[in-house]
Amino acid sequence: MSSTRQNIHIRPATIADVELIRDFIVRLARYEKLEHEAVVTIENLENTLFGEQPFANVLIAEHDSEPAGFALYFHNYSTFLGKAGIYLEDLFVIDEKRGLGIGRKLLQKLAQICVENDFGRLEWSVLDWNEPAIKVYERLGARSMKEWITYRIAGSALQEMAAD
């Protein structure tokens, strides 16, 4: 194992990391050309990640003891398998730390969590233009679920649906 990979440490986030998590989210949104959609606040993160009922978990990746990236995930459930799983909402590695195996280490940690808990699967989405990420995922053995189309309802459409 190279010394670079040995200097990668993955740890669970704590409430002391909320500013770092928000920074990673904004940087991810900028990378995905969606910065205008990143309206999350420190208070949102404190409440939803570390409040009375946490809705998601975060792993922080460090390289040479410096923050290098994160993975935000939550549990889902497969009715066909009858098992819980993990949905990876966001994975991000800062520009200057890409190519060091940090993203792979974050995915490996999520796979370990799945195996340790007898979860059925680990899934995520990727933007169709993000070829570097797609190549990494396919090298790891992930496969595209091309037969599935993701739908989303949000904003005013969500408000209108709830009112009917």
C-alpha positions in Angstrom: 0.0 0.0 0.0 1.4 3.4 -0.9 2.2 5.9 1.8 -0.4 8.3 0.3 -3.2 5.8 0.9 -1.9 5.1 4.4 -2.3 8.7 5.2 -6.1 8.6 4.6 -8.3 8.4 7.6 -12.1 8.0 7.5 -14.1 9.0 10.6 -17.7 9.7 11.5 -18.6 13.4 11.6 -19.5 15.2 14.8 -21.4 18.4 15.4 -18.1 20.2 15.5 -17.8 19.4 11.7 -21.0 21.2 10.6 -19.1 24.2 9.1 -16.8 21.8 7.2 -19.7 19.8 6.0 -21.5 22.9 4.7 -18.3 24.0 3.0 -18.0 20.6 1.3 -21.7 20.7 0.2 -21.2 24.2 -1.3 -18.0 23.0 -3.1 -19.8 19.9 -4.4 -22.6 22.1 -5.7 -20.1 24.4 -7.4 -18.5 21.3 -9.1 -21.9 20.1 -10.2 -22.8 23.6 -11.5 -25.7 23.7 -9.0 -24.3 26.2 -6.5 -27.6 28.2 -6.8 -29.4 25.2 -5.3 -27.1 24.9 -2.2 -29.2 26.9 0.3 -28.4 24.7 3.3 -27.5 26.5 6.6 -25.4 25.5 9.6 -28.6 25.4 11.6 -30.2 23.0 9.0 -27.2 20.7 9.3 -27.1 20.8 13.1 -30.8 19.9 13.3 -31.0 17.3 10.6 -27.6 15.5 11.1 -27.1 15.9 14.9 -30.5 16.8 16.3 -33.0 14.8 18.3 -33.8 12.7 15.2 -30.8 12.6 12.8 -31.9 11.9 9.2 -28.5 11.2 7.7 -24.9 10.3 8.6 -21.6 11.8 7.4 -18.2 10.4 7.1 -15.2 12.8 6.9 -12.1 11.8 5.0 -8.8 13.2 6.1 -5.5 13.1 4.3 -2.4 13.9 6.2 -4.7 15.0 9.1 -6.4 17.6 6.8 -10.0 17.5 5.7 -10.1 16.1 2.2 -13.7 15.0 1.5 -17.0 13.6 2.8 -19.8 11.2 2.2 -23.3 11.9 3.4 -25.6 8.9 3.5 -28.9 7.6 4.9 -30.6 4.3 5.3 -33.1 3.0 2.8 -35.0 -0.3 2.5 -35.4 -2.9 -0.2 -38.8 -4.6 0.0 -37.6 -7.3 -2.5 -34.6 -8.1 -0.3 -36.3 -7.5 3.0 -33.2 -5.7 4.1 -32.0 -2.2 4.9 -29.4 -0.5 2.7 -27.5 2.7 2.3 -28.2 5.5 -0.1 -25.2 7.7 -0.7 -26.5 11.2 -1.2 -23.2 13.0 -1.7 -19.6 12.0 -2.0 -17.0 14.8 -2.6 -13.2 15.1 -2.5 -11.6 18.5 -2.8 -9.8 19.2 -6.1 -6.3 19.1 -4.7 -6.8 15.6 -3.1 -8.5 13.9 -6.1 -6.7 10.8 -7.5 -5.3 9.7 -4.1 -7.9 7.0 -3.4 -10.0 9.1 -1.0 -13.3 8.6 -2.8 -12.5 4.8 -3.0 -11.8 4.8 0.8 -15.1 6.5 1.5 -17.0 4.0 -0.6 -15.1 1.1 1.0 -16.1 2.4 4.5 -19.7 2.5 3.3 -19.4 -1.0 2.0 -18.0 -2.2 5.3 -20.9 -0.6 7.1 -23.3 -2.5 4.8 -21.5 -5.8 5.3 -21.2 -5.4 9.1 -25.0 -4.7 9.4 -26.1 -7.3 6.8 -27.5 -4.6 4.6 -28.6 -5.6 1.1 -27.0 -2.9 -1.0 -25.2 0.4 -1.4 -26.6 2.8 -4.0 -26.2 6.3 -5.3 -26.7 8.5 -8.3 -24.2 10.3 -10.5 -24.7 13.0 -13.0 -24.4 11.6 -16.6 -21.6 14.1 -17.5 -19.4 13.1 -14.6 -17.2 10.7 -16.6 -14.3 10.6 -14.1 -16.7 9.4 -11.3 -18.5 7.0 -13.5 -15.2 5.4 -14.5 -14.2 5.0 -10.8 -17.5 3.5 -9.9 -17.4 1.0 -12.8 -13.8 -0.1 -11.9 -15.1 -0.8 -8.4 -17.8 -3.1 -9.8 -20.8 -0.8 -9.5 -23.3 -1.0 -12.3 -25.6 1.6 -13.8 -29.3 1.1 -13.2 -30.2 2.4 -16.7 -33.7 0.8 -16.6 -34.7 3.1 -13.6 -35.6 6.7 -14.0 -35.3 9.0 -11.0 -38.3 11.3 -10.4 -38.3 14.3 -8.0 -41.0 16.6 -6.8 -39.9 19.7 -4.9 -40.6 23.3 -4.3 -44.0 24.7 -5.3 -45.0 21.4 -7.0 -44.4 19.6 -3.7 -46.5 22.3 -1.9 -49.3 22.0 -4.4 -49.3 18.2 -4.2 -49.5 18.3 -0.4 -52.4 20.7 -0.6 -54.6 18.5 -2.8 
